[in-house]
Amino acid sequence: MKELLSRIAFRLTSPQLAFSVGELVFKWRGQRADAPVNLLPEVRNVLIVRLDEIGDVILTTPLLRELRRNLPNAHITLVVAPHVAGLIQHCPYVNEVLPYECRTEQLKWQRMRQHLSAILFTRRNLWARQYDLALLPRWDVDQDHAAFLAYFSGARWRMGYSESVSEQKQRLNPGLDKLLTHPLRDSAPKHEVEYSLALIHALGGGIQETHLELWTEAEDEAFAKRIFQQAGVAATETVVALCPAGGTSPLKQWPVGRFIELGRWLQTSRNARLVLVGGPGEEALGVEIERGLDAPVINLIGRTTLRQLAAVLRGCSLYVGNDTGPMHVAAAMKVPTVALFGSSCHHRFHPWSQNHQVVANELPCSPCASVPHRDRCVECIFDHPRCMHELPLKRVKEAVSAMMPLHQSERANA
């Protein structure tokens, strides 16, 4: 029903209507022009719109770096959701980070209100810059009106993934290509980082490096140092971060009881110190795990900013968690990572690092096995998410055992 309402609302507030009105305004302002064969030499001002969750924004950092490498003198503006802005605000590859709140509405008048909000935001924050190029890295369904924001920015050229890349996107974003001057029609399964970097190739640019990055401040590092000192953690100790939450979807959550069993095993057989991490609203999971363990843990769930979380994870020997934002934070901080996948697609969203292990319980209904290629299951066809609930503790222990000696040998040689 939710999907049906979204389809109806999108058609009623169609890109065709926005295009018809917008072209009159922007042509009058002189902000429309034919595109050259190679865009990069013509670009002076760039807008990137990434209104997604924490992990999605982190997976965009290679695009930011490589775009700056190709356009060293351009002014680059990045628009993100407010809750992610603090994590990315010190990125050296962009000139400014602007937060924009987008509520995914269903009713026609609510969608119209969202479009009006986008117009007011762009007029107030973006029109004066007169952008040459707007980029939309998201491959999947545009549920946050990013294409409308890019269009209303007045950018002369607008590049993003076509509505035709998936059946679901065609259903939910009909007419989206009308808002783009350069729709990309790549439907081949790729990692999200590769989808983002494909924009560079489409612009005629080159790519030198693909690794993730995050940027902390001295105060964030001081916070992490203080946390470990107060807990009496020695520099030689093995510190393992556990993230028990499923982020935006309970279908992505490994049972808390398994995390408790894993924690006991890490404390007894590996003599590891445990750090529990997660976001606001997930505190109850940390309390339950603390109660289930015999030895004390450092419970930071809901008690850190995103940059503080990054600094804390930098000091950890290993990270174990579900497919959530903190998993990508760990990968960006070069922490060896064991990632637990079930309802979500590990081909698209596995940790983008050399030092990780994916533990997945792929059932016939898994997104990676479905057509069209999907991000994750929105609803489970069973009475419980079997892919996560039946993921054996033994397989996770084996992955942890494979990762920890590698990390410890690296530390010994450092």
RARA-V404904 format. One record per backbone hydrogen bond with DSSP energy under -1.0 kcal/mol. CO is the residue of the C=O (numbers start at 1). NH is the residue of the N-H. If there is no record, write none. Layout:
co=[CO & CO]
nh=[NH & NH]
This chain:
co=[1 & 2 & 3 & 4 & 5 & 6 & 7 & 8 & 9 & 14 & 15 & 16 & 17 & 18 & 19 & 21 & 22 & 23 & 24 & 25 & 26 & 39 & 40 & 44 & 45 & 45 & 46 & 47 & 48 & 53 & 54 & 55 & 57 & 58 & 60 & 61 & 62 & 63 & 64 & 65 & 66 & 67 & 71 & 75 & 76 & 76 & 77 & 78 & 79 & 80 & 81 & 84 & 85 & 88 & 96 & 98 & 103 & 107 & 108 & 109 & 110 & 111 & 112 & 113 & 114 & 115 & 116 & 117 & 118 & 119 & 120 & 121 & 122 & 122 & 126 & 131 & 132 & 133 & 134 & 135 & 141 & 145 & 146 & 147 & 148 & 149 & 151 & 157 & 158 & 158 & 159 & 160 & 162 & 166 & 167 & 168 & 169 & 173 & 175 & 176 & 177 & 182 & 184 & 191 & 192 & 193 & 194 & 196 & 197 & 198 & 199 & 200 & 201 & 203 & 217 & 218 & 219 & 220 & 221 & 222 & 223 & 224 & 225 & 226 & 227 & 228 & 229 & 234 & 238 & 239 & 239 & 240 & 241 & 242 & 243 & 246 & 249 & 250 & 255 & 256 & 257 & 258 & 259 & 260 & 261 & 262 & 263 & 264 & 265 & 266 & 273 & 274 & 275 & 276 & 278 & 279 & 282 & 283 & 284 & 285 & 286 & 287 & 288 & 298 & 300 & 305 & 306 & 307 & 308 & 309 & 310 & 312 & 313 & 318 & 319 & 320 & 321 & 322 & 324 & 325 & 326 & 327 & 328 & 329 & 330 & 331 & 336 & 337 & 338 & 339 & 341 & 343 & 345 & 346 & 348 & 351 & 355 & 357 & 359 & 363 & 366 & 367 & 375 & 384 & 385 & 385 & 386 & 388 & 392 & 393 & 394 & 395 & 396 & 397 & 398 & 399 & 400 & 403 & 404 & 405 & 406 & 407 & 408 & 409]
nh=[5 & 6 & 7 & 8 & 9 & 10 & 11 & 12 & 13 & 18 & 19 & 20 & 21 & 22 & 23 & 25 & 26 & 27 & 28 & 29 & 31 & 42 & 43 & 75 & 132 & 133 & 77 & 135 & 79 & 57 & 58 & 59 & 60 & 61 & 64 & 65 & 66 & 67 & 68 & 69 & 70 & 71 & 74 & 46 & 95 & 96 & 48 & 98 & 50 & 100 & 84 & 88 & 89 & 91 & 78 & 80 & 105 & 111 & 112 & 113 & 114 & 115 & 116 & 117 & 118 & 119 & 120 & 121 & 122 & 123 & 124 & 125 & 126 & 127 & 129 & 156 & 157 & 47 & 159 & 49 & 143 & 149 & 150 & 151 & 152 & 153 & 154 & 134 & 181 & 182 & 136 & 184 & 165 & 170 & 171 & 172 & 173 & 176 & 178 & 179 & 180 & 160 & 162 & 195 & 196 & 197 & 198 & 199 & 201 & 202 & 203 & 205 & 204 & 40 & 221 & 222 & 223 & 224 & 225 & 226 & 227 & 228 & 229 & 230 & 231 & 233 & 232 & 237 & 273 & 317 & 318 & 275 & 320 & 277 & 322 & 249 & 252 & 253 & 259 & 260 & 261 & 262 & 263 & 264 & 265 & 266 & 267 & 268 & 269 & 272 & 240 & 298 & 242 & 300 & 302 & 282 & 285 & 287 & 288 & 289 & 290 & 291 & 292 & 276 & 303 & 309 & 310 & 311 & 312 & 313 & 314 & 315 & 316 & 241 & 338 & 243 & 340 & 324 & 328 & 329 & 330 & 331 & 332 & 333 & 335 & 334 & 319 & 357 & 321 & 359 & 361 & 377 & 349 & 350 & 192 & 353 & 337 & 339 & 341 & 366 & 369 & 370 & 345 & 386 & 388 & 389 & 390 & 391 & 396 & 397 & 398 & 399 & 400 & 401 & 402 & 403 & 404 & 407 & 408 & 409 & 410 & 411 & 412 & 413]
